[in-house]
Amino acid sequence: MFEQVPMVEMDGMKLVQSKAIMNYISAKYNLYGKDLKERVMIDMYAEGLRDLMEMIMKHPFL
């Protein structure tokens, strides 16, 4: 588990997995929207980007 990249050391912890790292940092620094409405918008954009990247990686020459 800790032989992975990306890996971030924060608050005495070694964090791996991109989504876990982003969730931790956004919660720690209050970057995840001010209310439920903003959070769901952030989640929708993030999932949409993830879907797009997955499609590009599967079909890079289309």
Biopython code that builds the backbone (N, CA, C, O; Angstrom):
import numpy as np
from Bio.PDB.StructureBuilder import StructureBuilder

atoms = [
    (1, "MET", "N", (0.814, -1.198, 0.000)),
    (1, "MET", "CA", (0.000, 0.000, 0.000)),
    (1, "MET", "C", (0.853, 1.255, 0.000)),
    (1, "MET", "O", (0.511, 2.219, -0.685)),
    (2, "PHE", "N", (1.947, 1.280, 0.740)),
    (2, "PHE", "CA", (2.738, 2.500, 0.835)),
    (2, "PHE", "C", (3.863, 2.563, -0.180)),
    (2, "PHE", "O", (4.716, 3.447, -0.108)),
    (3, "GLU", "N", (3.873, 1.638, -1.120)),
    (3, "GLU", "CA", (4.845, 1.664, -2.209)),
    (3, "GLU", "C", (4.206, 2.307, -3.436)),
    (3, "GLU", "O", (4.653, 2.079, -4.560)),
    (4, "GLN", "N", (3.167, 3.105, -3.229)),
    (4, "GLN", "CA", (2.399, 3.673, -4.328)),
    (4, "GLN", "C", (2.710, 5.151, -4.501)),
    (4, "GLN", "O", (3.190, 5.815, -3.583)),
    (5, "VAL", "N", (2.427, 5.648, -5.692)),
    (5, "VAL", "CA", (2.431, 7.082, -5.946)),
    (5, "VAL", "C", (1.079, 7.427, -6.547)),
    (5, "VAL", "O", (0.545, 6.603, -7.289)),
    (6, "PRO", "N", (0.500, 8.558, -6.287)),
    (6, "PRO", "CA", (1.064, 9.571, -5.411)),
    (6, "PRO", "C", (0.958, 9.165, -3.943)),
    (6, "PRO", "O", (0.071, 8.414, -3.539)),
    (7, "MET", "N", (1.891, 9.689, -3.172)),
    (7, "MET", "CA", (1.907, 9.487, -1.726)),
    (7, "MET", "C", (2.249, 10.826, -1.098)),
    (7, "MET", "O", (3.200, 11.489, -1.512)),
    (8, "VAL", "N", (1.475, 11.221, -0.104)),
    (8, "VAL", "CA", (1.675, 12.490, 0.588)),
    (8, "VAL", "C", (1.801, 12.195, 2.071)),
    (8, "VAL", "O", (1.032, 11.408, 2.623)),
    (9, "GLU", "N", (2.774, 12.829, 2.718)),
    (9, "GLU", "CA", (2.889, 12.726, 4.175)),
    (9, "GLU", "C", (2.329, 13.994, 4.792)),
    (9, "GLU", "O", (2.820, 15.093, 4.534)),
    (10, "MET", "N", (1.294, 13.833, 5.611)),
    (10, "MET", "CA", (0.664, 14.961, 6.305)),
    (10, "MET", "C", (0.235, 14.515, 7.687)),
    (10, "MET", "O", (-0.284, 13.413, 7.864)),
    (11, "ASP", "N", (0.450, 15.363, 8.648)),
    (11, "ASP", "CA", (-0.027, 15.120, 10.011)),
    (11, "ASP", "C", (0.392, 13.753, 10.536)),
    (11, "ASP", "O", (-0.375, 13.088, 11.232)),
    (12, "GLY", "N", (1.602, 13.340, 10.203)),
    (12, "GLY", "CA", (2.129, 12.072, 10.687)),
    (12, "GLY", "C", (1.573, 10.846, 9.981)),
    (12, "GLY", "O", (1.768, 9.719, 10.438)),
    (13, "MET", "N", (0.883, 11.060, 8.873)),
    (13, "MET", "CA", (0.304, 9.940, 8.120)),
    (13, "MET", "C", (0.878, 9.916, 6.716)),
    (13, "MET", "O", (1.237, 10.955, 6.162)),
    (14, "LYS", "N", (0.961, 8.721, 6.148)),
    (14, "LYS", "CA", (1.306, 8.561, 4.743)),
    (14, "LYS", "C", (0.009, 8.271, 4.006)),
    (14, "LYS", "O", (-0.612, 7.228, 4.207)),
    (15, "LEU", "N", (-0.393, 9.199, 3.154)),
    (15, "LEU", "CA", (-1.651, 9.065, 2.431)),
    (15, "LEU", "C", (-1.381, 8.621, 1.000)),
    (15, "LEU", "O", (-0.528, 9.191, 0.320)),
    (16, "VAL", "N", (-2.099, 7.613, 0.547)),
    (16, "VAL", "CA", (-2.025, 7.152, -0.838)),
    (16, "VAL", "C", (-3.442, 7.134, -1.414)),
    (16, "VAL", "O", (-4.425, 7.264, -0.684)),
    (17, "GLN", "N", (-3.525, 6.973, -2.710)),
    (17, "GLN", "CA", (-4.771, 6.989, -3.476)),
    (17, "GLN", "C", (-5.235, 8.438, -3.652)),
    (17, "GLN", "O", (-5.512, 9.144, -2.683)),
    (18, "SER", "N", (-5.307, 8.847, -4.888)),
    (18, "SER", "CA", (-5.608, 10.238, -5.230)),
    (18, "SER", "C", (-6.877, 10.762, -4.571)),
    (18, "SER", "O", (-6.876, 11.858, -4.011)),
    (19, "LYS", "N", (-7.948, 9.997, -4.632)),
    (19, "LYS", "CA", (-9.220, 10.474, -4.074)),
    (19, "LYS", "C", (-9.128, 10.646, -2.561)),
    (19, "LYS", "O", (-9.654, 11.616, -2.016)),
    (20, "ALA", "N", (-8.471, 9.721, -1.884)),
    (20, "ALA", "CA", (-8.306, 9.830, -0.433)),
    (20, "ALA", "C", (-7.484, 11.067, -0.081)),
    (20, "ALA", "O", (-7.806, 11.777, 0.872)),
    (21, "ILE", "N", (-6.430, 11.323, -0.842)),
    (21, "ILE", "CA", (-5.592, 12.504, -0.603)),
    (21, "ILE", "C", (-6.408, 13.774, -0.816)),
    (21, "ILE", "O", (-6.371, 14.683, 0.014)),
    (22, "MET", "N", (-7.144, 13.841, -1.922)),
    (22, "MET", "CA", (-7.961, 15.032, -2.201)),
    (22, "MET", "C", (-9.021, 15.239, -1.130)),
    (22, "MET", "O", (-9.251, 16.369, -0.698)),
    (23, "ASN", "N", (-9.668, 14.164, -0.698)),
    (23, "ASN", "CA", (-10.694, 14.288, 0.341)),
    (23, "ASN", "C", (-10.104, 14.802, 1.644)),
    (23, "ASN", "O", (-10.696, 15.661, 2.298)),
    (24, "TYR", "N", (-8.947, 14.285, 2.026)),
    (24, "TYR", "CA", (-8.317, 14.705, 3.275)),
    (24, "TYR", "C", (-7.939, 16.183, 3.229)),
    (24, "TYR", "O", (-8.246, 16.937, 4.152)),
    (25, "ILE", "N", (-7.274, 16.591, 2.154)),
    (25, "ILE", "CA", (-6.836, 17.986, 2.039)),
    (25, "ILE", "C", (-8.031, 18.927, 1.965)),
    (25, "ILE", "O", (-8.028, 19.983, 2.599)),
    (26, "SER", "N", (-9.056, 18.555, 1.197)),
    (26, "SER", "CA", (-10.217, 19.440, 1.084)),
    (26, "SER", "C", (-10.952, 19.572, 2.414)),
    (26, "SER", "O", (-11.449, 20.652, 2.734)),
    (27, "ALA", "N", (-11.029, 18.501, 3.190)),
    (27, "ALA", "CA", (-11.672, 18.580, 4.505)),
    (27, "ALA", "C", (-10.816, 19.376, 5.485)),
    (27, "ALA", "O", (-11.336, 20.196, 6.242)),
    (28, "LYS", "N", (-9.519, 19.139, 5.473)),
    (28, "LYS", "CA", (-8.619, 19.811, 6.413)),
    (28, "LYS", "C", (-8.613, 21.326, 6.215)),
    (28, "LYS", "O", (-8.608, 22.083, 7.186)),
    (29, "TYR", "N", (-8.613, 21.761, 4.963)),
    (29, "TYR", "CA", (-8.514, 23.188, 4.665)),
    (29, "TYR", "C", (-9.847, 23.804, 4.238)),
    (29, "TYR", "O", (-9.879, 24.900, 3.677)),
    (30, "ASN", "N", (-10.935, 23.102, 4.503)),
    (30, "ASN", "CA", (-12.283, 23.599, 4.225)),
    (30, "ASN", "C", (-12.437, 24.044, 2.763)),
    (30, "ASN", "O", (-12.902, 25.150, 2.486)),
    (31, "LEU", "N", (-12.043, 23.172, 1.845)),
    (31, "LEU", "CA", (-12.095, 23.477, 0.417)),
    (31, "LEU", "C", (-13.193, 22.712, -0.310)),
    (31, "LEU", "O", (-13.226, 22.703, -1.541)),
    (32, "TYR", "N", (-14.077, 22.081, 0.420)),
    (32, "TYR", "CA", (-15.059, 21.191, -0.190)),
    (32, "TYR", "C", (-16.443, 21.823, -0.278)),
    (32, "TYR", "O", (-17.448, 21.120, -0.175)),
    (33, "GLY", "N", (-16.507, 23.113, -0.463)),
    (33, "GLY", "CA", (-17.782, 23.801, -0.576)),
    (33, "GLY", "C", (-18.335, 24.207, 0.775)),
    (33, "GLY", "O", (-18.056, 23.581, 1.798)),
    (34, "LYS", "N", (-19.122, 25.265, 0.754)),
    (34, "LYS", "CA", (-19.640, 25.789, 2.024)),
    (34, "LYS", "C", (-20.941, 25.133, 2.459)),
    (34, "LYS", "O", (-21.344, 25.253, 3.616)),
    (35, "ASP", "N", (-21.602, 24.437, 1.530)),
    (35, "ASP", "CA", (-22.855, 23.766, 1.878)),
    (35, "ASP", "C", (-23.038, 22.532, 0.992)),
    (35, "ASP", "O", (-22.221, 22.248, 0.116)),
    (36, "LEU", "N", (-24.113, 21.819, 1.238)),
    (36, "LEU", "CA", (-24.375, 20.575, 0.510)),
    (36, "LEU", "C", (-24.520, 20.812, -0.991)),
    (36, "LEU", "O", (-24.080, 19.989, -1.795)),
    (37, "LYS", "N", (-25.130, 21.925, -1.368)),
    (37, "LYS", "CA", (-25.327, 22.238, -2.785)),
    (37, "LYS", "C", (-23.982, 22.404, -3.505)),
    (37, "LYS", "O", (-23.796, 21.872, -4.600)),
    (38, "GLU", "N", (-23.051, 23.137, -2.894)),
    (38, "GLU", "CA", (-21.723, 23.301, -3.493)),
    (38, "GLU", "C", (-20.978, 21.973, -3.543)),
    (38, "GLU", "O", (-20.284, 21.689, -4.519)),
    (39, "ARG", "N", (-21.113, 21.166, -2.508)),
    (39, "ARG", "CA", (-20.416, 19.870, -2.476)),
    (39, "ARG", "C", (-20.888, 18.945, -3.588)),
    (39, "ARG", "O", (-20.077, 18.273, -4.226)),
    (40, "VAL", "N", (-22.198, 18.906, -3.823)),
    (40, "VAL", "CA", (-22.695, 18.028, -4.883)),
    (40, "VAL", "C", (-22.234, 18.527, -6.250)),
    (40, "VAL", "O", (-21.965, 17.714, -7.134)),
    (41, "MET", "N", (-22.138, 19.834, -6.443)),
    (41, "MET", "CA", (-21.624, 20.365, -7.709)),
    (41, "MET", "C", (-20.159, 19.968, -7.896)),
    (41, "MET", "O", (-19.758, 19.564, -8.988)),
    (42, "ILE", "N", (-19.375, 20.082, -6.849)),
    (42, "ILE", "CA", (-17.966, 19.672, -6.905)),
    (42, "ILE", "C", (-17.875, 18.193, -7.255)),
    (42, "ILE", "O", (-17.078, 17.807, -8.110)),
    (43, "ASP", "N", (-18.683, 17.365, -6.603)),
    (43, "ASP", "CA", (-18.670, 15.922, -6.876)),
    (43, "ASP", "C", (-19.063, 15.619, -8.321)),
    (43, "ASP", "O", (-18.468, 14.748, -8.954)),
    (44, "MET", "N", (-20.064, 16.334, -8.847)),
    (44, "MET", "CA", (-20.488, 16.089, -10.225)),
    (44, "MET", "C", (-19.382, 16.440, -11.216)),
    (44, "MET", "O", (-19.126, 15.684, -12.154)),
    (45, "TYR", "N", (-18.728, 17.576, -11.016)),
    (45, "TYR", "CA", (-17.624, 17.950, -11.908)),
    (45, "TYR", "C", (-16.476, 16.953, -11.804)),
    (45, "TYR", "O", (-15.905, 16.551, -12.818)),
    (46, "ALA", "N", (-16.141, 16.557, -10.590)),
    (46, "ALA", "CA", (-15.030, 15.614, -10.396)),
    (46, "ALA", "C", (-15.333, 14.274, -11.064)),
    (46, "ALA", "O", (-14.467, 13.707, -11.730)),
    (47, "GLU", "N", (-16.550, 13.764, -10.893)),
    (47, "GLU", "CA", (-16.915, 12.490, -11.515)),
    (47, "GLU", "C", (-16.959, 12.614, -13.033)),
    (47, "GLU", "O", (-16.559, 11.690, -13.741)),
    (48, "GLY", "N", (-17.440, 13.745, -13.538)),
    (48, "GLY", "CA", (-17.465, 13.969, -14.979)),
    (48, "GLY", "C", (-16.063, 13.977, -15.566)),
    (48, "GLY", "O", (-15.823, 13.391, -16.622)),
    (49, "LEU", "N", (-15.139, 14.642, -14.885)),
    (49, "LEU", "CA", (-13.744, 14.652, -15.342)),
    (49, "LEU", "C", (-13.139, 13.260, -15.292)),
    (49, "LEU", "O", (-12.396, 12.873, -16.194)),
    (50, "ARG", "N", (-13.450, 12.507, -14.251)),
    (50, "ARG", "CA", (-12.938, 11.140, -14.137)),
    (50, "ARG", "C", (-13.461, 10.276, -15.293)),
    (50, "ARG", "O", (-12.711, 9.499, -15.884)),
    (51, "ASP", "N", (-14.756, 10.423, -15.609)),
    (51, "ASP", "CA", (-15.331, 9.678, -16.737)),
    (51, "ASP", "C", (-14.657, 10.061, -18.052)),
    (51, "ASP", "O", (-14.351, 9.194, -18.870)),
    (52, "LEU", "N", (-14.426, 11.356, -18.255)),
    (52, "LEU", "CA", (-13.771, 11.827, -19.470)),
    (52, "LEU", "C", (-12.361, 11.265, -19.587)),
    (52, "LEU", "O", (-11.967, 10.798, -20.655)),
    (53, "MET", "N", (-11.608, 11.305, -18.509)),
    (53, "MET", "CA", (-10.240, 10.782, -18.536)),
    (53, "MET", "C", (-10.233, 9.283, -18.813)),
    (53, "MET", "O", (-9.369, 8.788, -19.538)),
    (54, "GLU", "N", (-11.183, 8.566, -18.245)),
    (54, "GLU", "CA", (-11.273, 7.124, -18.489)),
    (54, "GLU", "C", (-11.561, 6.845, -19.962)),
    (54, "GLU", "O", (-10.975, 5.939, -20.555)),
    (55, "MET", "N", (-12.468, 7.632, -20.550)),
    (55, "MET", "CA", (-12.794, 7.461, -21.958)),
    (55, "MET", "C", (-11.580, 7.776, -22.843)),
    (55, "MET", "O", (-11.311, 7.055, -23.804)),
    (56, "ILE", "N", (-10.856, 8.836, -22.525)),
    (56, "ILE", "CA", (-9.666, 9.207, -23.295)),
    (56, "ILE", "C", (-8.606, 8.121, -23.200)),
    (56, "ILE", "O", (-7.957, 7.797, -24.194)),
    (57, "MET", "N", (-8.428, 7.560, -22.019)),
    (57, "MET", "CA", (-7.412, 6.522, -21.845)),
    (57, "MET", "C", (-7.783, 5.239, -22.592)),
    (57, "MET", "O", (-6.899, 4.533, -23.077)),
    (58, "LYS", "N", (-9.065, 4.934, -22.691)),
    (58, "LYS", "CA", (-9.497, 3.730, -23.401)),
    (58, "LYS", "C", (-9.403, 3.895, -24.913)),
    (58, "LYS", "O", (-9.124, 2.934, -25.630)),
    (59, "HIS", "N", (-9.637, 5.115, -25.396)),
    (59, "HIS", "CA", (-9.683, 5.376, -26.838)),
    (59, "HIS", "C", (-8.822, 6.598, -27.177)),
    (59, "HIS", "O", (-9.363, 7.620, -27.600)),
    (60, "PRO", "N", (-7.520, 6.519, -27.006)),
    (60, "PRO", "CA", (-6.673, 7.713, -27.158)),
    (60, "PRO", "C", (-6.582, 8.253, -28.581)),
    (60, "PRO", "O", (-6.192, 9.406, -28.764)),
    (61, "PHE", "N", (-6.927, 7.464, -29.590)),
    (61, "PHE", "CA", (-6.738, 7.918, -30.964)),
    (61, "PHE", "C", (-8.046, 8.216, -31.689)),
    (61, "PHE", "O", (-8.051, 8.342, -32.913)),
    (62, "LEU", "N", (-9.137, 8.330, -30.971)),
    (62, "LEU", "CA", (-10.421, 8.644, -31.616)),
    (62, "LEU", "C", (-10.563, 10.117, -31.828)),
    (62, "LEU", "O", (-11.578, 10.570, -32.358)),
]
sb = StructureBuilder()
sb.init_structure("model")
sb.init_model(0)
sb.init_chain("A")
sb.init_seg("    ")
for serial, (resi, resn, name, xyz) in enumerate(atoms, 1):
    if name == "N":
        sb.init_residue(resn, " ", resi, " ")
    sb.init_atom(name, np.array(xyz, "f"), 0.0, 1.0, " ", f" {name:<3s}", serial, name[0])
structure = sb.get_structure()
